[in-house]
Amino acid sequence: LEVRLRGPVDGPLGAIEGQKRALEVAETHGLADQVARAAPNLGTSLHHHGHWGPALVAYERALRTASALGEHSTALILRFNITNLNAAIGLFDRASDALDDLSIEIARADLCQLEGPLLALRGEIALGRGDATAATEWFEKARAVFATGQTEREVLEAELWLGEAELWRGELDAVRARQAAIETAVA
């Protein structure tokens, strides 16, 4: 399925509108497999731009479709996205409980690409609860996983999370040193 938009897609809001249109076209034509692709893309864009309610709706729509199509791996990824969204809005207990169950299922499904993100999300939950020490432990584990095969961007994200935990602990010299190292790495 390819949806061509008239005119340029300007910035993230234009991309979100394009993704909404792709989802509408897929739904209008009964293309369930395309709904399963378009809805998570829309959900992710909305999530990243802070539109959490609509992101949840898109993720849940995609989860229902992926489950109906028997796309177990996609359903697990969507459940991770929903758990991540719950953490982002401060529902730490809900996110932590979901993550416990999800971690087991993801390991069974051998979705190793989610190992680092699972660890990082545990760190984000710990930090959200005010436990910077536990957050640091989770972020260091995530960074180690990212360093063994993920992208440099993910390693740098882990460094930023570690810097945030240092900031919570008031370790300003460590934050400055980490910031300098990150700036050098991206230069």
N, C-alpha and C positions, 0 to 999 in steps of 0.2 A: 504494500500500500504506500503510495506516495501522494502527499498532499502538497500542492503548489499554492503558495499564497501570492496574492497580488501585491506588488510593492515590496519594499525591503522589510526585513524583520529587524527592527531597531532595538538592540539591547535586550536585557533579560525579560522585560515585560512583553516585548514583541515575541520572544521565544515562547513564553508562557501562553500567549494567545495562539500561536501556531500549534503548540502541543494540545491545547483545548480543541482546536479545529480538527486536528488529526484524530483525536479521540471521538469527537462527534461523528466524523465520517465513518470511522470503524464501527461505531455503534449503529449508525443509520443503515449500514450495509450488512449488519449481522456478522462482522468479521471478528469473532471472539479471540482468535489468536493475535490479532492486531490490537484489540482492546487490552489484552494482557501485556502488550509492549508499550502502548501509548499511555495508559494510565500510570504506570510507575514513573515514566519519564516526566509526566506532568506533576506527579506527587513530589518527585525529587526537586524539581525546579521551584515549586511552591514552598517546599520545606526550606530550601536554601535561602529563599527570599523572605522568610518569616511569616508566610501565609499558612499557619499551622492547621487551622480548621479545614480549609479546602485541601491541604496536603493529605490530611488524614482520610478525607472522603475519597480522594484519588487512590491512595494506597489500599484502602479497604475494598474499593471497586476492583482493583487489580488483583487483590488477594482472592476475592470470590471467584474471579474469572480463572486465575491460575489454578486454584484448587479444583474447579469444575473441569478444567482441561487435563488434570492429573500432572501438572507441572510442579512437582514437589520442591525442586531446588528453587524455582522462582518464588514459590509460596514462602519458603524459609527466608529468602532474602527480603521479601516484603514484610514478613513478621519482624525481621531485624530493623527494617526502616521504621515501622510503627513503634517499636521499642525505643529506637533512637529519638523519635519524635516525642515520645512520652518523657524521656529524660530531658529533652530540650525545653519542655514546658514545665519542668519541675516535679513531675510525677515519678519521683525517684524510687519509691517502694514498688509501684506498678512495673516500672522499667526493670528494676533489679529482679523481681520475681519472674518476669517474662524471660529475662536473659538467662536465668538459671535453667529453665526448661529448654529454651532455644539453643543454648550451648551444647546440650546433649544431642539434640536432634541434628544440629549442624555437623557435629563430629561424626555421627552415624552416617550422614549423607556425604561425608568427606568433602565438604565445601571449605577447603583449606584457605581460599581467598578471603574468608571471613574471620579467620583466626585473629589477625591483628586488629581489625575493627571491633571485634568482640572485646578484646582486652582494653582497647582505647575507650570503649563505651563504659566499661567497668570503672575506668579511671575518671571519666567525666561524671559518672554517678557519685563516686566517692568525693570528688571535688565539690559537686553540687551539695553534698551533705556536709561539707566543711572539713572533710578529712584529707588534708593535703598530703599527709604521709602515705596513706593507702593509695591515693591517686598517683603519687610519684611511682610507687611500686608497679601499678598497672600500666602507667605510661612507659616506664622503662621496659616492661615485658613487650608491650606493643611495638616500641621502637626496635627491639631486637628482632621481632618477627618481620617487621617491615624491611629491616636491613638485609634480610636473607632472601629477598626475592620480590618485594613490592617496588613501587616507584620511589624515586627520590622525593617526590612531593609528599608521600605518606611519612617518610622518615622525618622530613622537615616539619610536618604537622605534629608529629610526636614531640619534636623538640619544642615547638610552641606550647604544647600542652604541659610539658615539663617546666617551661618558663612560667606558665600560669600558676602551677603548683608552688614554685619557688616564690612567686609574688605573694601568694596567699600566706606563706610562712614568713614573709618579710625579708627574704634573702635577696636584697636589691643588688649586691655585687654579683651574685650568681646569675641574676636575671640579665644584668648588663653584659656579662661575659657570654651568656647564651645568645643574646641578641646580636652581639658582634659576630659570633661564629655563624649564626644563621645568615646574617647579611653577607658575610664572606662567601658562604656556600652558594647563595643565589646570585652573586655578582658575576 
